[in-house]
Amino acid sequence: QSALTQPASVSGSPGQSITISCTGTSSDVGGYNYVSWYQQHPGKAPKLMIYDVNNRPSGVSNRFSGSKSGNTASLTISGLQAEDEADYYCSSYTTSSTLEFGGGTRLTVL
Amino acid sequence: QLQLQESGPGLVKPSETLSLTCTVSGGSISSSSYYWGWIRQPPGKGLEWIGSIYYSGSSYYNPSLKSRVTISVDTSKNQFSLKLSSVIAADTAVYYCARRNWGSYGMDVWGQGTTVTVSS
């Protein structure tokens, strides 16, 4: 069982927006602005999409955005495209100076 | 640009030690700006952080693996390594090495991953 809780799956139609949640505690998500989001296509290495809650690495589409409220962080993808279909993982720094991941969310573009 | 490449045996026997190396190219592992880490993913499952190390040797480990894990750095070879002792079948996974910026916790460069199977 993962320390951070994500929905197992979400879906949306092309052009729509979807949001994936990541719920932790005050010892991780709620305690620090160090939540990251990763995209993983089958058989590929994860790709960093958002770091430190709401920052996008260079080259990542501005259709991807992050936010946080209390112990829950969220990843929003706007203008869904077929290529966005993938697994998404959140990650957070913790009070133990460690990192932990969520269980992952499978995004299906209908 | 910076690239990471994992290497090591693809098959390890139960109770033995898994050893992997990550070679850094296109940049220096001795940069004060980065931490270097290992993450694994069992077949069909999610990601699990194993641990991270700074070029100085300062390291942090997943508490659930800490008793079996050692991560080390060899600045002369621009490499860092993972050793996981007393392996069991549940340690079968794709193992990734990755880089993160000091002061941030997003891992922005990843290796392609290497599959390690624990089996007799």
Interface residues (C-beta under 8 A of the other chain):
Chain A: S2 Y34 S36 Y38 Q40 A45 P46 K47 L48 I50 Y51 D52 N55 P57 Y89 S91 S92 Y93 S96 S97 T98 L99 E100 F101 G102 G103 G104
Chain B: G37 I39 G46 L47 E48 W49 S52 Y60 Y61 N62 P63 Y96 S104 Y105 G106 M107 D108 W110 G111 Q112 G113
